[in-house]
């Protein structure tokens, strides 16, 4: 079956939950302080980067000021959002973490999307995993680096690397919430227990305010029994922590990545674009108690 055969699948799976409405304009009155959210899963290829880009772009459409942090040495977020060549970047999140004279304003990049900014990454970040070991309060380096701009944004989304190492612990320590993208495929479920253990350790030892915002089913094809069974297992395991919005497979996502644009701009009326808009409404609707809700 080719990827193009998934294009006409409806953007939500019928799992019995309606997505709340959200106004198209920012109701908060003033920007900040931002809610910081890590998109985390130690398994690669589950849609973390795609979700970071498109969820951020959809939130920006709804009037939020959004900062995306590429915290993966592969730099896929930086490439997928602006067609950047990570090898040509002089300053990245690595310099922000490791060099005292580099501030957020030195690293921050504006994107072509109104209200959406980027802190880029490249392979240099892989060295930070080793270098941070000798630092005092090494788990809190990212939190300190982001502190100066928390008041300038409504949402900060951190795209984590597919690992549970020190970089991911930094992201979790800096965050208010975690969104866990889960591919609707059996092997994607096998590492969830280890991820949950890491999150609980961070909650206990480093960031007691950290909460799991939700689990997001990705790469879903409702026409296959396997995908439906996996999604049912996710819902059985995590209950109302599973978002009612499910992201389906579509060839338009890799096409948008090649174009260096979020799906909401690349193919604005597509099922993929609409699904991320629905997800943005649902994510925002789950934040009212934090002051960041719709």
C-alpha positions in Angstrom: 0.0 0.0 0.0 1.4 3.4 -1.0 1.5 6.4 1.4 -0.7 8.3 -1.0 -3.6 5.9 -0.3 -3.9 7.4 3.2 -4.7 10.9 2.0 -8.4 10.7 2.2 -8.6 9.2 5.7 -10.6 11.4 8.1 -8.4 13.4 10.5 -9.8 12.0 13.7 -10.4 8.5 14.9 -13.9 7.8 16.4 -12.8 7.1 20.0 -15.7 8.8 21.6 -14.4 12.2 22.5 -15.4 15.5 20.9 -12.7 18.1 20.4 -13.6 21.3 22.2 -14.0 24.5 20.3 -11.3 27.2 20.6 -11.5 30.8 19.4 -9.3 31.8 16.5 -7.9 34.7 18.5 -5.8 34.7 21.6 -8.1 35.1 24.6 -5.4 35.5 27.2 -5.0 39.3 26.8 -1.2 39.3 27.3 1.6 37.1 26.1 3.4 34.9 28.7 4.4 33.3 30.8 4.8 30.5 28.4 3.7 26.9 29.1 6.7 24.8 28.2 5.9 21.4 26.7 8.3 18.6 25.8 7.4 16.2 23.0 9.1 13.1 24.1 9.5 9.4 23.1 12.7 7.4 23.1 11.5 5.6 20.0 12.4 7.4 16.7 10.0 7.8 13.8 6.8 8.3 15.9 6.0 11.8 14.7 7.7 14.0 17.4 9.2 16.5 15.0 6.2 16.5 12.6 3.9 17.2 15.6 6.2 19.9 17.0 6.2 21.8 13.7 2.5 21.4 12.9 1.1 21.8 16.4 3.2 24.9 16.8 2.0 26.3 13.5 -1.6 25.5 14.3 -1.3 27.3 17.7 0.2 30.3 15.9 -2.9 30.3 13.7 -5.0 30.6 16.8 -3.1 33.7 17.9 -0.5 32.2 20.2 3.1 33.3 20.2 5.0 30.0 19.9 8.7 29.2 20.3 10.0 25.9 19.0 13.1 24.4 20.4 15.0 21.9 18.3 16.6 19.7 21.0 17.7 16.9 18.7 21.3 16.8 17.3 19.8 15.6 14.0 18.3 19.0 13.5 15.2 17.7 11.7 13.0 20.4 13.2 15.3 23.1 11.9 15.3 21.6 8.4 11.6 20.8 8.3 10.5 24.3 9.4 12.8 26.5 7.3 14.8 24.5 4.9 17.9 25.4 6.9 21.2 23.6 6.5 22.1 22.8 10.1 25.8 22.5 9.2 25.9 26.2 8.2 24.4 27.5 11.4 26.9 29.5 13.4 24.9 29.5 16.7 22.5 26.8 17.9 20.9 25.6 21.1 24.3 23.9 21.8 26.0 27.3 22.1 23.1 28.6 24.2 23.7 25.7 26.7 27.5 25.6 26.7 28.7 29.2 26.2 28.1 31.8 28.9 28.3 34.7 26.6 25.6 33.4 24.2 22.0 34.4 25.0 18.6 33.4 23.6 18.5 36.5 21.4 21.7 35.4 19.7 20.3 32.0 18.7 16.6 32.8 18.1 15.4 32.7 14.4 12.2 34.1 13.0 10.3 31.8 10.7 8.0 32.6 7.8 5.0 31.9 10.0 3.7 34.8 12.0 4.0 34.2 15.7 6.3 31.2 15.3 10.0 31.4 16.2 12.8 28.8 16.3 15.9 27.9 18.4 17.8 25.6 15.9 20.0 22.6 16.5 22.7 20.6 14.7 25.1 17.8 15.3 27.1 19.9 17.8 24.4 19.2 20.3 25.5 15.6 20.5 28.6 16.8 22.3 26.6 18.4 25.0 25.5 15.0 26.3 29.1 14.4 27.4 30.1 17.9 28.3 27.1 18.5 30.6 28.1 15.6 32.9 30.7 17.8 34.5 28.4 20.8 35.0 26.8 21.9 38.2 23.0 21.4 38.1 23.5 19.9 34.7 19.8 18.8 34.4 18.7 22.4 34.7 20.8 24.0 31.9 18.0 24.3 29.4 15.5 25.7 31.9 18.0 28.5 32.8 18.7 29.2 29.1 15.0 29.6 28.3 14.1 31.6 31.4 14.8 35.1 29.8 12.1 34.5 27.1 9.4 32.7 29.0 7.4 36.0 29.3 7.7 36.6 25.5 5.7 33.6 24.4 2.5 31.7 25.1 3.8 28.3 24.3 7.3 26.7 24.1 7.5 23.3 22.4 10.6 21.3 22.8 11.4 18.6 20.2 13.3 15.9 22.1 15.8 13.5 20.6 14.8 9.7 20.5 16.7 8.9 23.7 16.2 9.1 27.5 19.6 10.6 28.1 20.7 13.8 29.7 19.4 16.1 27.0 15.9 14.6 27.3 16.1 14.9 31.1 17.0 18.6 30.6 13.9 19.1 28.4 11.7 17.4 31.0 13.2 19.5 33.8 12.5 22.7 31.9 8.9 21.7 31.0 5.5 22.2 32.6 4.0 19.3 30.6 4.8 16.4 28.3 3.1 15.3 25.1 4.0 11.7 24.1 3.5 10.9 20.4 2.8 7.2 20.0 2.8 5.5 16.6 -0.2 3.2 16.3 2.0 0.2 15.8 2.8 -2.6 18.3 6.5 -2.0 18.7 5.9 1.6 19.6 4.3 0.5 22.8 7.2 -1.6 24.1 9.3 1.3 25.4 6.5 3.3 27.0 7.1 1.8 30.5 10.8 3.0 30.4 9.6 6.5 29.2 7.1 6.7 32.1 9.8 5.6 34.6 12.0 8.5 33.4 9.2 11.0 33.6 8.3 9.8 37.1 12.0 10.1 38.2 12.1 13.7 36.9 8.9 14.5 38.7 10.3 13.1 42.0 13.8 14.5 41.9 14.0 17.5 39.6 10.6 19.0 38.6 7.6 18.2 40.8 5.4 20.5 38.7 5.8 18.3 35.6 2.6 16.7 34.3 1.8 14.4 31.4 -0.4 16.6 29.2 -1.4 13.7 27.0 -0.7 10.8 24.7 -1.1 11.4 20.9 -1.8 8.6 18.5 0.1 9.1 15.2 0.5 7.3 11.9 -2.9 5.9 12.3 -4.8 4.0 9.6 -8.4 3.2 10.8 -8.8 0.7 8.0 -6.4 -1.7 9.5 -7.3 -4.0 12.4 -3.8 -3.7 13.8 -3.9 0.1 14.1 -7.3 0.0 15.7 -6.2 -2.6 18.3 -3.1 -0.6 19.1 -5.1 2.6 19.6 -7.6 0.7 21.8 -4.6 -0.5 23.9 -3.3 3.0 24.3 -6.7 4.2 25.4 -7.2 1.3 27.8 -3.8 2.0 29.3 -3.9 5.8 29.6 -7.6 6.6 29.6 -8.5 10.3 29.3 -4.8 11.2 29.0 -5.2 10.1 25.3 -6.1 12.9 23.0 -9.3 12.5 21.1 -7.5 13.8 18.0 -5.5 11.1 16.1 -2.9 11.9 13.4 -3.3 9.7 10.3 -0.8 8.7 7.8 -0.6 10.9 4.7 2.0 11.5 2.1 1.5 15.2 2.6 3.6 15.3 5.8 6.9 14.3 4.1 6.0 16.5 1.2 5.6 19.5 3.5 8.9 18.6 5.2 10.7 18.7 1.9 9.1 22.1 1.2 10.3 23.4 4.6 6.7 24.3 5.6 4.2 23.2 8.2 1.3 21.2 6.7 -1.1 24.0 7.7 0.6 26.3 5.1 1.8 23.7 2.6 -1.6 22.1 2.1 -3.9 24.2 4.2 -7.2 22.4 3.5 -5.8 18.8 3.8 -6.9 16.3 6.3 -3.4 16.5 7.9 -3.6 20.2 8.4 -7.1 20.0 9.8 -6.1 17.3 12.2 -3.3 19.4 13.7 -5.7 22.3 14.0 -8.1 20.0 15.9 -5.2 18.9 18.1 -4.2 22.5 18.8 -7.7 23.2 20.0 -7.8 20.2 22.2 -4.3 20.8 23.7 -5.2 24.4 24.5 -8.6 23.3 26.0 -6.7 21.0 28.4 -4.7 23.9 29.9 -7.3 26.2 31.6 -6.1 25.5 35.1 -2.6 26.7 34.1 -3.9 29.9 32.6 -3.0 28.8 29.1 -6.3 27.4 28.1 -8.6 28.3 25.3 
